[in-house]
Amino acid sequence: MSELLEKRLGLQNFEDLIYPIEPATFEEIHWEQKTLLVQREDSGYYKSLFSNDKVDEILDLHRPKGNSIRVVKNQEPLPSKKYENQDGSLNLNQLYASYADGYTIVINEIERFWKPLRNLCQNIQGSFSHKTVANMYLTPKNQKALMPHYDTHDVYVLQIHGKKHWKLYDADYQTPILNSFQPIFQREQLKNEKEITLHAGDLMYIPRGIPHEAVTTDESSLHLTIGVYPTQWMDVLMKSVYHLAHTNLELRKALPLGFMSSKENTENFTSELAFKLKQLLETVTQKADAQASLQFIAEEFRTKQKPMGDGHFAHLDELGQLDLETTLVHRKNMNCKVQSIGTISRIIYPGNVIKGPVHIAPCLDFIAEHKNGFQISEIPLLNDANKIKLSKRLVRGGLLKVADTTV
């Protein structure tokens, strides 16, 4: 079996997504710098991930609503009352009619409704340490959904069905701040047009800040975007300042009373501001706890991740049968991290944080390191009763499950 066919049958991670480009090459040359185009001449490359006939299934069974669905043409959204029933549910016949009238159907965060996409996004998010989501765009032939714009997050375009013609332009504002204002460009503002046609099976990476637009021609198009929402250096800096402010009085003090109440007060304050900011920045540079800031970001990132339903209720039924000889394993995609701050240790993983006294940190480290399985009796330091107690807590909390011994 060829390597390409193997990828088609099990597209699960970033390496599969950009094949045959090596991840190290992508990071060095393209990430946040340069577009990437992968033309595979294999229309079925994404077959295991998504296909044209799955759109109706998602709309019918999952009924996305609110911000999860958009119907748009030439940047103009169709009011939701045109395709939603009075109870808020979708009217599929109205969606069909809108599509026939030239509107693009957009499903945001489609990974919430489709397991293969959920797996891919979770795997990329786990390896990148950046939030990752998927959107879907179904566009009829000879139509355009959006006018020229740039995204404030990085985008991987996966052409699933049909073809789409893209135009990319030079970026005047490189690497914009995440979730900042996204302008709609006038033609005269766009420079150095580059044209690309994506066919089914192709991929294109667009760094944030690159203006782009896309149209269909003589074929309809279904494409997915994998959006990566990065944690930026400015986020680390802000977390550092916030953390330091808990122990630094100067950072917590208010600005002078009436500093904006008159022109004179504003001018006086402005003259002092540069010196004061320099002092405060020196304080941050000298005293900020980089490790603590990173811990806050890691905890926030992991607890916001959504664990996938995988039949865990059945494992909760086995809590009463856990003993020292029971073998436990991590549930899939449960990337975890152990932190110790002061008198508290915690293990952080998607959707939860389990805390305990700092002396159990080696126990949590052992559990975090043994993803593929360990016997409860092997947990270090604790007596037998507490080994079982901690294990039950982590099964109940969703990190661990009983290993399948029948395989």
C-alpha positions as CSV (number, residue, x, y, z in Angstrom):
1,M,0.0,0.0,0.0
2,S,1.4,3.4,-1.0
3,E,2.1,6.0,1.7
4,L,-0.4,8.4,0.0
5,L,-3.1,5.7,0.2
6,E,-2.3,5.2,3.9
7,K,-2.7,8.9,4.5
8,R,-6.1,8.9,2.8
9,L,-7.4,6.0,4.9
10,G,-6.4,7.6,8.2
11,L,-5.9,11.4,8.0
12,Q,-5.5,12.2,11.7
13,N,-2.7,14.7,12.4
14,F,-0.8,17.7,11.1
15,E,1.8,15.5,9.3
16,D,-1.1,13.9,7.3
17,L,-2.6,17.2,6.6
18,I,0.4,18.8,4.9
19,Y,1.8,15.6,3.3
20,P,4.2,15.3,1.5
21,I,5.7,18.5,3.2
22,E,7.6,17.8,6.3
23,P,6.4,19.6,9.5
24,A,9.9,20.9,10.2
25,T,10.1,22.4,6.7
26,F,6.7,24.0,7.1
27,E,7.7,25.6,10.5
28,E,10.9,26.9,9.2
29,I,9.7,28.4,5.8
30,H,6.0,28.9,6.0
31,W,4.6,29.3,9.5
32,E,3.5,33.0,10.0
33,Q,5.6,33.9,6.9
34,K,4.6,32.4,3.6
35,T,1.7,30.7,1.9
36,L,2.0,27.0,1.1
37,L,0.3,25.2,-1.8
38,V,0.1,21.4,-1.9
39,Q,-1.5,20.1,-5.1
40,R,-1.9,16.3,-4.9
41,E,-3.9,15.3,-8.0
42,D,-5.9,13.0,-5.7
43,S,-9.5,14.0,-5.4
44,G,-10.2,11.4,-2.6
45,Y,-7.4,12.5,-0.3
46,Y,-9.8,13.8,2.4
47,K,-12.4,11.1,2.0
48,S,-11.8,9.7,5.5
49,L,-12.2,13.2,6.9
50,F,-15.3,14.6,5.2
51,S,-17.2,14.5,2.0
52,N,-20.0,16.3,0.1
53,D,-22.8,13.9,1.2
54,K,-22.1,14.6,4.9
55,V,-23.3,18.2,4.7
56,D,-27.0,17.2,4.7
57,E,-26.4,14.7,7.5
58,I,-24.9,17.4,9.8
59,L,-27.7,19.9,9.0
60,D,-30.4,17.3,9.5
61,L,-29.1,15.4,12.6
62,H,-27.2,18.1,14.4
63,R,-29.2,21.2,13.4
64,P,-26.5,23.8,14.0
65,K,-28.0,27.2,14.9
66,G,-27.0,30.7,16.1
67,N,-23.4,31.5,15.5
68,S,-22.7,27.9,14.3
69,I,-24.3,28.6,10.9
70,R,-24.1,31.4,8.4
71,V,-25.7,31.8,5.0
72,V,-23.9,34.5,3.0
73,K,-23.3,35.9,-0.5
74,N,-21.0,38.7,-1.5
75,Q,-20.4,39.5,2.2
76,E,-24.1,39.9,2.8
77,P,-25.5,37.4,5.3
78,L,-29.0,36.1,4.9
79,P,-31.2,36.8,8.0
80,S,-31.6,33.7,10.0
81,K,-35.3,34.0,10.0
82,K,-35.2,33.1,6.3
83,Y,-33.9,29.6,7.1
84,E,-34.9,29.0,10.8
85,N,-38.3,27.9,12.0
86,Q,-40.0,29.7,14.8
87,D,-38.6,27.3,17.4
88,G,-35.1,28.1,16.2
89,S,-34.6,24.8,14.3
90,L,-33.3,24.7,10.8
91,N,-35.6,24.6,7.8
92,L,-33.7,22.4,5.4
93,N,-35.8,23.3,2.4
94,Q,-35.1,27.0,2.9
95,L,-31.4,26.2,3.1
96,Y,-31.6,24.3,-0.2
97,A,-33.5,27.2,-1.8
98,S,-30.9,29.7,-0.5
99,Y,-28.0,27.6,-1.9
100,A,-29.9,27.4,-5.3
101,D,-30.1,31.3,-5.1
102,G,-26.3,31.5,-4.9
103,Y,-25.7,31.6,-1.1
104,T,-22.8,29.8,0.6
105,I,-23.6,27.6,3.6
106,V,-21.1,28.1,6.3
107,I,-20.9,25.8,9.4
108,N,-18.6,27.2,12.1
109,E,-16.7,24.9,14.4
110,I,-17.9,22.0,12.5
111,E,-15.6,19.7,14.5
112,R,-18.3,19.8,17.2
113,F,-20.6,17.9,14.9
114,W,-18.2,15.5,13.1
115,K,-15.9,13.1,14.9
116,P,-13.1,12.7,12.3
117,L,-12.7,16.5,12.2
118,R,-12.8,16.6,16.0
119,N,-10.0,14.1,16.1
120,L,-7.9,16.0,13.6
121,C,-8.4,19.4,15.4
122,Q,-7.6,17.9,18.8
123,N,-4.5,16.2,17.5
124,I,-3.2,19.4,15.8
125,Q,-4.1,21.4,18.9
126,G,-2.2,19.0,21.1
127,S,0.9,19.2,19.0
128,F,0.8,22.9,18.3
129,S,-0.4,24.1,21.8
130,H,-2.7,26.6,20.0
131,K,-6.5,26.5,19.8
132,T,-7.6,24.8,16.6
133,V,-11.1,24.8,15.0
134,A,-12.7,23.8,11.6
135,N,-15.2,25.7,9.5
136,M,-17.1,24.4,6.4
137,Y,-18.0,26.4,3.2
138,L,-20.3,25.0,0.6
139,T,-20.6,27.3,-2.4
140,P,-22.6,26.9,-5.6
141,K,-21.0,27.5,-8.9
142,N,-20.2,31.0,-10.2
143,Q,-20.6,32.6,-6.7
144,K,-18.6,34.3,-4.0
145,A,-19.2,34.3,-0.3
146,L,-16.9,36.9,1.0
147,M,-15.2,40.0,-0.3
148,P,-11.4,40.5,-0.1
149,H,-10.3,40.3,3.6
150,Y,-7.6,38.9,5.8
151,D,-8.0,36.6,8.8
152,T,-6.4,37.3,12.2
153,H,-5.7,33.6,12.7
154,D,-3.8,31.1,10.5
155,V,-5.8,29.1,8.0
156,Y,-5.3,25.8,6.3
157,V,-7.7,25.4,3.3
158,L,-8.7,21.8,2.5
159,Q,-10.5,21.4,-0.8
160,I,-13.0,18.6,-0.3
161,H,-15.1,18.7,-3.4
162,G,-15.2,20.6,-6.7
163,K,-12.8,23.5,-7.2
164,K,-12.3,27.1,-6.1
165,H,-10.4,29.9,-7.6
166,W,-8.4,32.0,-5.1
167,K,-6.7,35.4,-5.3
168,L,-4.1,36.3,-2.7
169,Y,-2.4,39.7,-2.2
170,D,0.6,41.2,-0.5
171,A,0.1,41.9,3.2
172,D,0.5,45.6,4.3
173,Y,0.0,44.6,8.0
174,Q,1.9,41.4,8.8
175,T,0.7,39.0,11.5
176,P,-2.2,41.0,12.9
177,I,-3.3,40.8,16.5
178,L,-5.6,37.8,17.1
179,N,-9.3,38.7,17.0
180,S,-8.5,42.3,16.1
181,F,-10.5,44.3,13.5
182,Q,-10.6,42.6,10.0
183,P,-11.0,45.2,7.2
184,I,-12.8,44.6,4.0
185,F,-10.5,45.8,1.2
186,Q,-11.3,48.0,-1.8
187,R,-9.8,46.9,-5.1
188,E,-7.4,49.9,-5.2
189,Q,-5.9,48.8,-1.8
190,L,-4.9,45.3,-3.0
191,K,-1.4,44.7,-4.4
192,N,0.4,42.0,-6.4
193,E,-2.4,39.6,-7.1
194,K,-1.6,35.9,-7.1
195,E,-4.1,33.4,-8.5
196,I,-4.5,29.8,-7.4
197,T,-7.1,27.2,-8.2
198,L,-7.6,24.5,-5.6
199,H,-9.0,21.1,-6.8
200,A,-10.3,18.3,-4.6
201,G,-7.5,16.9,-2.5
202,D,-5.4,20.1,-2.5
203,L,-4.3,22.2,0.5
204,M,-3.3,25.8,0.9
205,Y,-1.9,27.5,4.0
206,I,-2.6,31.2,4.4
207,P,-0.8,33.0,7.2
208,R,-2.8,35.5,9.2
209,G,-2.8,39.0,7.6
210,I,-2.7,37.8,4.0
211,P,-5.6,39.4,2.1
212,H,-7.5,36.9,0.0
213,E,-10.8,36.1,-1.7
214,A,-12.3,33.1,-3.4
215,V,-14.9,32.4,-6.1
216,T,-16.3,29.3,-7.8
217,T,-16.5,29.1,-11.6
218,D,-18.1,26.2,-13.5
219,E,-18.2,23.8,-10.5
220,S,-19.6,24.0,-7.0
221,S,-17.1,23.8,-4.1
222,L,-16.9,22.3,-0.7
223,H,-13.9,23.3,1.4
224,L,-12.9,23.2,5.0
225,T,-10.7,25.6,6.9
226,I,-8.6,24.5,9.8
227,G,-8.1,27.7,11.8
228,V,-5.2,28.0,14.3
229,Y,-5.7,30.7,16.9
230,P,-2.2,31.2,18.4
231,T,-1.2,32.3,21.9
232,Q,1.0,35.4,21.2
233,W,4.0,36.8,23.0
234,M,1.8,39.7,24.0
235,D,-0.4,37.2,25.9
236,V,2.5,36.0,27.9
237,L,3.6,39.5,28.7
238,M,0.1,40.5,29.8
239,K,-0.1,37.3,32.0
240,S,3.3,38.2,33.5
241,V,2.1,41.7,34.4
242,Y,-1.1,40.4,35.8
243,H,0.6,37.8,37.9
244,L,3.3,40.2,39.2
245,A,0.6,42.8,40.1
246,H,-0.6,40.4,42.9
247,T,2.7,41.1,44.7
248,N,3.6,44.5,43.4
249,L,1.8,47.5,44.9
250,E,2.9,50.0,42.2
251,L,1.2,48.0,39.5
252,R,-2.0,47.9,41.4
253,K,-2.2,51.7,42.2
254,A,-4.7,53.9,40.4
255,L,-3.8,56.6,37.9
256,P,-3.9,60.1,39.3
257,L,-7.3,61.6,40.1
258,G,-8.6,63.8,37.3
259,F,-5.8,62.8,34.9
260,M,-8.2,63.3,31.9
261,S,-10.4,66.0,33.5
262,S,-8.7,69.0,31.8
263,K,-6.1,69.7,29.1
264,E,-3.6,70.8,31.7
265,N,-4.0,67.7,33.8
266,T,-3.7,65.5,30.7
267,E,-0.5,67.3,29.5
268,N,1.0,67.0,33.0
269,F,0.2,63.3,33.2
270,T,1.5,62.6,29.7
271,S,4.9,64.2,30.6
272,E,5.2,61.8,33.6
273,L,3.8,58.8,31.8
274,A,6.9,57.8,29.8
275,F,9.1,57.8,32.8
276,K,6.6,55.9,34.9
277,L,6.1,53.3,32.2
278,K,9.8,52.8,31.9
279,Q,10.0,52.2,35.7
280,L,7.2,49.7,35.6
281,L,8.6,47.8,32.6
282,E,11.9,47.5,34.4
283,T,10.1,46.1,37.4
284,V,8.3,43.6,35.1
285,T,11.6,42.6,33.4
286,Q,13.4,42.1,36.7
287,K,10.6,40.4,38.8
288,A,8.1,38.8,36.5
289,D,7.8,35.0,37.0
290,A,8.0,33.6,33.5
291,Q,7.3,30.0,34.7
292,A,4.2,31.1,36.6
293,S,2.9,33.1,33.6
294,L,3.4,30.0,31.4
295,Q,1.6,27.9,33.9
296,F,-1.4,30.2,33.9
297,I,-1.6,30.0,30.1
298,A,-1.2,26.3,30.0
299,E,-3.9,25.8,32.6
300,E,-6.3,28.1,30.7
301,F,-5.5,26.4,27.4
302,R,-6.0,22.8,28.7
303,T,-9.2,23.5,30.7
304,K,-10.8,25.2,27.7
305,Q,-10.2,22.1,25.6
306,K,-13.3,19.9,25.2
307,P,-12.9,16.2,25.9
308,M,-14.5,13.9,23.4
309,G,-17.3,11.5,24.3
310,D,-15.9,8.0,24.2
311,G,-18.1,5.7,26.2
312,H,-16.7,6.8,29.5
313,F,-19.9,6.3,31.4
314,A,-19.2,2.5,31.3
315,H,-15.8,3.1,33.0
316,L,-17.5,5.0,35.8
317,D,-19.6,1.9,36.4
318,E,-16.4,0.1,37.3
319,L,-15.2,2.5,40.0
320,G,-16.3,0.1,42.8
321,Q,-14.2,-2.7,41.3
322,L,-10.9,-0.8,41.2
323,D,-8.1,-2.5,43.2
324,L,-4.3,-2.5,43.3
325,E,-4.1,-4.9,40.3
326,T,-6.3,-2.8,38.0
327,T,-4.5,-1.3,35.0
328,L,-5.5,2.2,34.1
329,V,-4.7,4.2,30.9
330,H,-5.2,7.8,29.7
331,R,-8.3,8.5,27.7
332,K,-7.5,9.5,24.1
333,N,-6.2,13.0,23.5
334,M,-5.9,13.7,27.2
335,N,-2.7,15.8,27.1
336,C,-2.0,16.7,30.7
337,K,0.5,18.8,32.7
338,V,1.4,18.7,36.4
339,Q,2.0,22.0,38.2
340,S,3.0,22.8,41.8
341,I,2.5,26.2,43.2
342,G,2.9,26.8,46.9
343,T,1.3,24.1,48.9
344,I,-0.9,22.9,46.0
345,S,-0.2,20.4,43.2
346,R,-2.5,20.0,40.3
347,I,-2.9,17.9,37.1
348,I,-4.4,19.8,34.2
349,Y,-6.0,18.2,31.2
350,P,-8.8,18.9,28.7
351,G,-11.9,20.0,30.6
352,N,-10.7,19.6,34.1
353,V,-8.2,20.3,36.9
354,I,-7.6,18.0,39.8
355,K,-5.9,19.5,42.8
356,G,-4.2,18.1,45.9
357,P,-1.5,18.7,48.5
358,V,2.0,19.4,47.1
359,H,3.4,16.1,48.4
360,I,1.4,14.1,45.8
361,A,3.2,15.9,42.9
362,P,5.4,12.8,42.3
363,C,2.3,10.6,42.1
364,L,0.7,13.0,39.6
365,D,4.0,13.1,37.6
366,F,4.0,9.3,37.5
367,I,0.4,9.2,36.2
368,A,1.1,11.9,33.6
369,E,4.1,10.1,32.3
370,H,2.5,6.7,32.0
371,K,-0.1,7.4,29.3
372,N,-0.2,3.9,27.9
373,G,-0.9,2.1,31.2
374,F,0.1,1.4,34.8
375,Q,-1.2,-0.7,37.6
376,I,-2.6,1.2,40.6
377,S,-0.1,-0.6,42.8
378,E,2.8,1.2,40.9
379,I,1.8,4.7,42.0
380,P,4.7,5.9,44.2
381,L,4.7,7.2,47.8
382,L,1.1,6.7,48.7
383,N,-0.3,3.9,50.9
384,D,-2.6,1.4,49.2
385,A,-5.8,3.0,50.2
386,N,-4.8,6.4,48.9
387,K,-3.5,4.9,45.6
388,I,-7.0,3.6,45.0
389,K,-8.6,6.8,46.2
390,L,-6.5,9.0,43.8
391,S,-7.1,6.6,40.9
392,K,-10.9,6.7,41.5
393,R,-10.8,10.5,41.5
394,L,-9.0,10.6,38.2
395,V,-11.3,8.1,36.6
396,R,-14.3,10.0,37.9
397,G,-12.7,13.3,36.7
398,G,-12.3,12.0,33.1
399,L,-8.5,11.6,32.8
400,L,-8.1,7.8,33.2
401,K,-10.1,4.7,32.2
402,V,-9.7,1.0,32.9
403,A,-7.5,-0.6,30.3
404,D,-9.1,-3.0,27.9
405,T,-7.5,-6.3,28.8
406,T,-9.3,-8.3,26.0
407,V,-7.1,-6.8,23.2
